[in-house]
Each structure stands twice: as C-alpha cells, then as structure tokens.
Amino acid sequence: MAIPDSLKITYIGGGSRFVVVLLHGLAGEAEKLKNAGWPIELELMDISPERARPMARYAEITAAETGLDLKVKITDNRDEALRDSDWILFSVGPWKEVREIREQLGGIIGHPHGESTPMAAIEAASLWPYMRKLAQDIHALASTKAIFSTLVNPTDILSGAFEKAFGIKSIGTCVEVPQLVTWLCHNLKVKYEDINLQHIGVNHVGWVSKWTVKGHDGTPILKDKLTEIMSPPDWNPRYEWFTTVFQATGYLRASQYHNWPHLDSWDKDQENRRNLYYQAIQPQGEEFRKGQLEKALAENRMIREIMPPQVHYEHRPYNYMNTRRTLGVIASGIIGATTEYAPMQIRNGDSNPDFSPDAWLEVPVFAENGEFKPQYVPPLPDWIFNQISSLTNQRENLTNWLSELDSQGLVKALFEWPGQIPVKSLLDLSRKLPKIQQFQ
C-alpha cells in the first residue's frame, strides 16, 4: 500500500523495454524528485512476470546510480498493481483481437493509411472494451487523483475518451516530436536543449508553428543546410516527403516519419539509396538496442546516453530516448514541481482559443503546482490551420462517440474528411464498427 506523500507508478505491460525510457525520465528529474522527499514505488504489471525481471533489475540499478528512493515490484495481479496508484502507464493491449478487427473492418474501406480517421477509429474501438474495464478498476482501486497515460495509439483519441468517459485525468504520450528534435539535432549539429519547437496537432499529424535554434529562427538555418544534409550516404530517403513539404511551404511537420495525409512516392533510386543508408549507419536496430540493455545489466550500470550530434540519431542505445523528458515532466508534475515544457496530448481548455476546449491537442505542456498546462501556440496560416482544425474535430467526435456523449460522433468523424474512401464503404463501417462483439 502506498504511504502518504509517496509516488506510486503502475506500468501495465511491465516487460516492455519502454520501461527503460520511464526510468531514464525519472533519473533526469532525480533532483526534483529527491528534493520533494517522496519515495517512488514502481509496480511492473505483466501477465508474464518473467518478462518484467530485466526491467525490475534495471530499476534497481537506476535507484543505486541516481540516489532515488525507488522500490520496484513485479506482479501479474492488476488489482494489486493499481491499488493506491498515482500514475498508470498503459502500453499493452489485446493485440490479437486488434489485428483481427483491423483486418476485418479495414477491408471494408480498402485498408487506408493507418493514420487516417477510419483506421484510428477501428483501432480505438477495438481497444476500448479493455480500457473501459481498466477505468472501472482505476476508480475502484487507484488514488482519487490518479493520472492515466497511454503509450498506445491512437494516443490522443484514447486519452481524450478515457478522461471524458471516466473522469480520470488522462494524457496521451506520443514519441514523434522528441524524435523530430533528435533528427534536427543530428542534422544541425546542435544539442537537444538548443532547439525550441512550438507545435500543434493530433497524434502523429501536426505542424511546427515556430522554432528556434540557439534562439535564432530555425527555418533559414535548415534551408541553408538541406543540400548538405541530403547528400551523404547516411541520408534516409524515407524522409524526402518531409523535406519536400518543408522546401515548398517553409513549415515543418511535427514528425519527419508520419506523412499522412500527404502522399509519398517511391522509386528504384530511392530504394538503392535506402539500402546504402542502412549499410552506412550500422550498428542500429532492435538487436543493437537489446544488446545495449543486456550489456548495462551485465555491468550493473545505466545505459549511457550518447546523443546527437555526437552520434547518428539511429545509434540511440534505447528506443525513443528523448521521450524520457516527457515522462520525467509528468512525474515531477504529479508531485507538484514546476517543470520545463514537454510534448503531450491533453485537453486544450482555454489555452488555444481557435480550437474547441474539449479537443485533445498535442502541444508543449508544462506542470505547475500539480496542474498540467498546455501552452498557447502562435497561429498557423489558414491553409495549415484548417487541416489541423478538421483533424481535431474528427478526433473530438470520436472521443465523444467512445465516451457515449454523442451517438452520432462516429458518423461525424468519418464523413467530415472522407478522403478516397467510397461513401457507401464509410456508411458500412459506421454501421459495423459499433456492433463488433468486442465493443459490446
């Protein structure tokens, strides 16, 4: 049982290597956490406890190396994990069922891009029964001020619907903006702290309104270096859609990886250059990162955070390294500390008046006195703003549908921006999605 003025963190899916990101986030905020005097209890919940043992060992190493008062426990009992919890991180789900539903209903609409609203609706709806039961358990067992964070896509829809339906403060945690900053650090040869982004959007789809490098406008700096950046063998042609949009518009997308709704071309030359890219950046990939964790465990130390520009952005020793900053901000915010800004998906409220107060926006967020406050982001030109506005409307309609605030929310979301999907197929989806057995 959590003691007064302690921070209990429950990680559902405790065998995930993303736990490493959380632990580095706590390490980055160690001084604030120690000054607050709150012991930290980390409960790793996994239906296969053996998978969580390396993560528990890494937590013990983190505590020893940082001086954090951090205790870790492994359990396969969700009730036990949730009892008196202050912060619940969700990174697991019924993936077999999700894949089956995605295949079954995605076929109705021709399997559009995964970021599209129809596919986001399918994935959110297939996860919702699991999350509904989780919410009931949180209400019954967790702290009355518990915060819920989803690492599972679509993070904005799931977190928005979770808070609306169950009244549990919910934050979507997406990795893409930190990934973009890491990419910029590598290519502009600067440190993470040198770059400031003011960005706004939804999960995986957003735009940068304003950005600086060491206090200077970043747009002309990147434009001047683009030819140089795109020339070496370690240039990934997968990102040419991103640089093309930037060259044409002067604006950065909030992710250099997720291109929807823009179409991307691919040809033999790009394929050959991508092969050269993968040869040039070795070692990299999941096996490399798995080896880094195994080495750290064997040597009884935390993974060393060698960051761009010292190394290539693909040489990160654990996945999504800079998302640790977001998780650290959330931890510090819960205990009442004032924090730096970090990208999160959160209820807009009155922060950005051109958007609905109930829209879940991905923007820079900081914490103060235990409250999470989204930043006002300077306006984008209408041709970008209208795209983001439509997307936030769609996702707000989906959250209202999932949370049973609007029975027509699904139809409104699907038909606001139908794309290339036939109208009859959208109507068919709008009838079948609520009827799937897992949604009852």
C-alpha positions in Angstrom: 0.0 0.0 0.0 1.3 3.4 -0.9 2.4 5.6 2.0 1.3 9.3 2.3 3.4 11.6 0.1 4.8 8.8 -2.0 4.5 8.4 -5.7 3.2 5.0 -6.9 3.7 4.3 -10.6 1.9 1.4 -12.2 3.2 0.2 -15.5 0.8 -2.1 -17.3 2.9 -4.1 -19.7 5.9 -4.2 -17.3 8.0 -6.4 -19.5 8.2 -3.7 -22.2 11.6 -2.2 -22.9 9.8 1.2 -22.9 10.2 0.9 -19.1 13.8 1.9 -19.7 12.5 5.2 -21.1 10.5 5.8 -18.0 13.4 5.0 -15.7 15.7 7.5 -17.6 12.9 10.0 -17.3 12.9 9.6 -13.5 16.7 9.8 -13.5 16.6 13.1 -15.4 14.3 14.6 -12.8 16.1 12.9 -9.9 17.0 16.2 -8.0 13.4 17.4 -8.1 12.0 14.0 -7.0 14.6 13.7 -4.2 14.0 17.3 -3.0 10.3 16.6 -2.8 11.1 13.7 -0.4 8.6 11.4 -1.9 9.6 7.7 -2.1 8.8 6.1 -5.5 7.0 2.8 -5.8 7.2 1.3 -9.3 4.8 -1.7 -9.9 5.5 -3.6 -13.1 2.4 -5.5 -14.0 2.7 -8.2 -16.6 0.7 -11.3 -17.3 4.1 -13.0 -17.7 6.2 -11.8 -14.7 9.4 -13.3 -16.1 9.4 -10.7 -18.9 9.5 -7.9 -16.4 12.5 -9.2 -14.4 15.1 -7.4 -16.6 13.1 -4.2 -16.2 13.0 -4.6 -12.4 16.7 -5.2 -12.3 17.3 -2.0 -14.4 15.1 -0.1 -11.9 17.3 -1.2 -9.0 20.4 -0.1 -11.0 18.7 3.3 -11.6 18.0 3.8 -7.9 21.6 2.9 -7.0 23.1 5.2 -9.6 20.8 8.2 -9.1 20.1 8.0 -5.3 16.4 7.9 -6.0 14.3 6.4 -3.2 12.9 3.9 -5.7 11.5 0.5 -4.9 10.2 -1.9 -7.6 7.9 -4.8 -7.6 6.7 -7.3 -10.2 3.2 -8.6 -10.3 0.7 -10.4 -12.6 -2.2 -9.1 -10.4 -3.7 -6.0 -11.9 -5.8 -5.1 -8.8 -2.6 -5.2 -6.7 -0.8 -3.1 -9.2 -3.5 -0.4 -9.3 -4.2 -0.2 -5.6 -3.4 3.4 -4.4 -1.6 4.1 -7.7 -0.9 7.8 -8.6 0.2 7.3 -12.2 -0.9 4.5 -14.5 1.1 4.0 -17.7 -0.7 1.8 -20.3 1.5 0.2 -23.0 -0.2 -3.2 -23.7 -3.4 -4.4 -25.2 -5.3 -7.3 -26.7 -3.2 -7.1 -29.9 -4.5 -10.3 -31.4 -8.1 -9.0 -31.2 -7.0 -5.6 -32.5 -5.3 -7.1 -35.5 -8.3 -9.3 -36.3 -10.7 -6.4 -36.1 -8.3 -4.2 -38.2 -8.2 -6.8 -40.9 -11.9 -7.5 -40.8 -13.1 -3.9 -40.9 -10.2 -2.4 -42.7 -11.1 -4.5 -45.7 -14.5 -2.7 -45.9 -12.7 0.6 -46.6 -9.8 -0.7 -48.6 -7.2 -0.6 -45.8 -6.4 3.1 -45.9 -3.4 4.7 -44.3 -3.1 3.8 -40.6 -3.1 7.4 -39.6 -6.4 8.1 -41.3 -9.5 8.7 -39.2 -11.3 5.5 -40.2 -8.3 3.3 -39.2 -7.8 5.3 -36.0 -11.5 4.7 -35.2 -11.1 1.0 -35.8 -8.1 0.7 -33.5 -9.5 2.9 -30.8 -12.8 1.0 -30.8 -11.1 -2.4 -30.7 -9.1 -1.3 -27.6 -12.0 0.4 -25.8 -13.6 -2.6 -24.1 -10.2 -3.4 -22.4 -9.8 0.2 -21.4 -13.3 0.5 -20.1 -12.6 -2.3 -17.7 -9.3 -0.8 -16.8 -11.1 2.5 -15.9 -13.5 0.7 -13.6 -10.6 -0.8 -11.8 -8.7 2.5 -11.5 -11.9 4.1 -10.0 -12.2 1.2 -7.5 -8.5 0.9 -6.5 -6.2 3.8 -7.5 -5.7 7.1 -5.9 -8.6 9.5 -6.3 -6.2 11.9 -8.1 -4.7 9.2 -10.3 -3.3 10.2 -13.7 -3.6 7.9 -16.7 -1.1 8.0 -19.6 -1.5 5.9 -22.7 1.5 5.0 -24.8 -0.8 3.0 -27.1 -2.0 4.5 -30.4 -4.2 6.4 -31.2 -2.9 8.1 -28.1 -5.0 11.3 -28.4 -8.3 9.6 -29.1 -7.8 7.0 -26.3 -6.7 9.5 -23.7 -9.4 12.0 -24.6 -12.2 9.4 -24.5 -10.8 8.0 -21.2 -11.0 11.3 -19.4 -14.4 12.2 -20.9 -15.9 8.9 -20.1 -14.5 8.2 -16.7 -13.3 11.5 -15.3 -9.7 10.2 -14.9 -7.1 12.8 -15.8 -5.5 11.5 -19.0 -2.5 12.3 -21.0 -1.5 11.0 -24.4 2.2 10.4 -24.8 3.5 10.4 -28.3 7.1 9.9 -29.3 7.2 11.8 -32.6 8.0 15.4 -31.6 11.0 14.3 -29.5 12.1 12.1 -32.4 11.9 15.2 -34.7 14.1 17.2 -32.3 16.6 14.4 -32.2 16.7 14.3 -36.0 17.2 18.1 -36.2 20.0 17.9 -33.6 21.8 15.3 -35.7 21.5 17.3 -38.9 22.1 20.8 -37.5 24.9 19.6 -35.1 23.4 21.1 -32.0 22.2 19.8 -28.6 18.6 19.0 -27.8 18.4 21.9 -25.5 19.4 24.3 -28.3 16.1 23.6 -30.2 12.7 25.0 -29.2 9.6 23.9 -31.0 6.1 25.4 -30.8 4.0 22.8 -32.4 0.3 21.9 -32.5 -1.7 19.0 -33.9 -3.0 15.5 -33.2 -1.4 12.1 -32.8 1.3 11.7 -35.5 -0.1 14.7 -37.5 0.9 18.2 -36.6 2.8 21.3 -37.7 5.5 23.4 -36.1 4.3 27.0 -35.8 7.6 28.5 -34.8 11.0 27.1 -34.0 14.4 28.3 -33.0 18.0 27.0 -32.9 20.0 28.7 -30.1 17.4 31.5 -30.1 17.5 32.1 -33.9 14.8 31.3 -36.4 15.4 27.7 -37.4 13.8 27.9 -40.9 16.6 29.7 -42.8 19.2 27.6 -40.9 17.7 24.3 -42.1 17.1 25.6 -45.6 20.7 26.5 -46.0 21.8 23.1 -44.9 19.3 20.9 -46.7 21.5 20.1 -49.7 24.4 19.1 -47.4 22.1 17.1 -45.2 20.6 15.1 -48.1 23.9 14.3 -49.8 25.8 11.8 -47.6 25.2 8.0 -47.6 23.6 8.3 -44.2 20.7 10.3 -45.6 17.4 8.3 -45.3 15.3 8.9 -48.5 12.3 7.8 -46.5 12.3 11.5 -45.2 12.2 13.2 -48.6 8.5 13.8 -48.4 9.2 15.7 -45.2 12.0 17.9 -46.7 9.9 18.4 -49.8 7.0 19.8 -47.8 9.4 22.0 -45.9 11.0 23.3 -49.0 7.7 24.1 -50.6 5.9 25.6 -47.6 8.6 26.8 -45.2 6.9 24.8 -42.4 8.0 21.7 -40.6 5.6 18.8 -39.9 5.8 17.7 -36.3 7.0 14.3 -37.3 9.5 13.6 -40.1 8.3 10.0 -40.2 4.5 10.1 -40.5 3.5 11.6 -43.8 -0.3 11.2 -43.9 -2.4 12.8 -45.5 0.4 13.7 -47.9 1.1 11.0 -50.5 4.7 9.8 -50.8 6.4 8.4 -53.9 9.0 5.7 -54.1 11.2 4.6 -56.9 14.2 2.3 -57.6 16.7 5.1 -57.0 15.3 5.8 -53.5 15.3 2.0 -52.8 19.0 1.9 -53.7 19.8 4.9 -51.5 17.9 3.5 -48.6 20.0 0.3 -48.8 23.1 2.4 -48.7 21.7 4.3 -45.8 21.2 1.1 -43.7 24.7 0.0 -44.6 26.2 3.4 -43.5 24.5 3.6 -40.1 25.4 0.2 -38.6 25.1 -0.8 -35.9 21.4 0.1 -35.4 18.0 -1.6 -34.9 16.3 -3.6 -32.2 19.1 -6.2 -31.8 21.6 -3.3 -31.2 19.4 -1.8 -28.6 18.7 -5.1 -26.9 22.4 -5.7 -26.7 22.9 -2.3 -25.1 20.4 -3.2 -22.3 22.0 -6.6 -21.8 25.4 -5.0 -21.5 24.2 -2.5 -19.0 22.6 -5.2 -16.9 25.7 -7.3 -17.0 27.9 -4.3 -16.0 25.4 -3.2 -13.3 25.1 0.3 -14.7 22.6 2.5 -16.5 22.8 2.8 -20.3 25.0 5.7 -21.3 23.0 8.4 -23.1 25.2 9.4 -26.0 23.1 11.7 -28.0 23.2 13.5 -31.4 25.2 15.3 -32.6 27.9 13.1 -31.1 26.3 10.0 -32.7 23.8 9.4 -35.6 20.2 9.6 -34.5 19.7 5.9 -35.3 22.5 4.9 -32.9 20.4 5.6 -29.9 21.1 2.9 -27.3 17.4 2.5 -26.3 14.3 3.4 -28.2 12.6 6.8 -28.0 15.3 8.3 -25.8 14.0 11.8 -25.7 10.5 10.8 -24.7 12.1 10.2 -21.3 11.9 14.0 -20.9 8.1 13.9 -21.3 7.8 11.1 -18.7 10.1 12.9 -16.3 8.0 16.1 -16.6 4.8 14.1 -15.8 6.4 12.5 -12.7 7.6 15.9 -11.5 4.3 17.5 -12.3 2.4 14.9 -10.2 4.4 15.7 -7.1 3.8 19.4 -7.6 7.1 20.6 -9.0 7.4 23.2 -11.7 8.7 21.7 -15.0 10.0 22.5 -18.4 7.8 22.2 -21.5 7.3 18.7 -23.0 5.1 17.5 -25.8 1.9 15.9 -24.6 -1.7 15.3 -25.8 -4.0 16.9 -23.4 -7.3 18.8 -23.1 -7.0 22.2 -24.7 -9.2 24.1 -22.3 -8.8 27.8 -23.0 -5.1 27.6 -24.0 -5.6 27.8 -27.8 -8.8 29.7 -28.3 -9.1 28.8 -32.0 -9.7 25.2 -31.1 -12.5 23.6 -29.1 -11.9 23.5 -25.3 -12.6 19.7 -25.4 -10.2 19.0 -28.2 -7.2 16.9 -27.3 -4.2 18.7 -28.8 -0.6 17.7 -29.0 1.3 20.9 -27.8 4.1 21.8 -25.4 2.8 21.3 -21.9 4.4 22.2 -18.5 3.4 21.4 -15.0 3.0 23.9 -12.1 1.6 23.1 -8.6 0.4 19.7 -9.8 -1.5 21.1 -12.7 -0.6 20.3 -16.4 -0.9 23.4 -18.5 -0.9 23.3 -22.3 1.0 26.1 -24.0 -0.6 28.7 -26.3 0.9 28.1 -29.8 1.2 31.0 -32.2 -1.3 30.8 -35.1 -0.6 28.9 -38.2 -1.6 30.2 -41.7 -5.2 29.2 -42.6 -4.2 26.5 -45.1 -2.4 24.6 -42.3 -4.7 25.6 -39.5 -7.8 24.4 -41.4 -6.2 20.9 -41.8 -5.4 20.7 -38.1 -8.8 22.1 -37.1 -10.6 19.4 -39.2 -8.4 16.7 -37.7 -9.1 17.8 -34.1 -12.8 18.0 -34.9 -12.7 14.4 -36.2 -10.9 13.1 -33.2 -13.1 15.1 -30.8 -16.1 13.5 -32.4 -14.6 10.0 -32.0 -13.8 10.7 -28.3 -17.4 11.8 -27.8 -18.7 8.7 -29.5 -16.5 6.3 -27.5 -17.4 8.0 -24.3 -21.1 7.9 -25.2 -21.5 11.6 -25.2 -22.6 11.6 -28.8 -24.1 8.6 -30.6 -23.5 10.3 -34.0 -19.8 11.1 -33.2 -18.5 8.2 -35.4 -20.5 9.3 -38.4 -19.5 12.9 -38.0 -15.8 11.9 -37.8 -15.9 9.6 -40.8 -17.8 11.9 -43.1 -16.0 15.2 -42.3 -12.9 14.3 -44.3 -13.7 11.1 -46.2 -10.5 11.1 -48.4 -10.6 8.5 -51.2 -12.9 6.0 -49.4 -16.3 5.5 -51.1 -19.3 6.9 -49.3 -21.0 3.5 -49.1 -18.0 2.0 -47.5 -17.9 4.7 -44.9 -21.6 4.1 -44.2 -20.9 0.4 -43.9 -18.1 0.9 -41.4 -20.2 3.3 -39.4 -22.8 0.6 -39.0 -20.5 -2.4 -38.3 -17.9 -0.8 -36.0 -20.3 -0.3 -33.1 -21.6 -3.9 -33.5 -18.4 -5.8 -33.2 -18.5 -8.3 -30.3 -15.5 -6.8 -28.5 -17.2 -3.4 -28.4 -20.3 -4.6 -26.6 
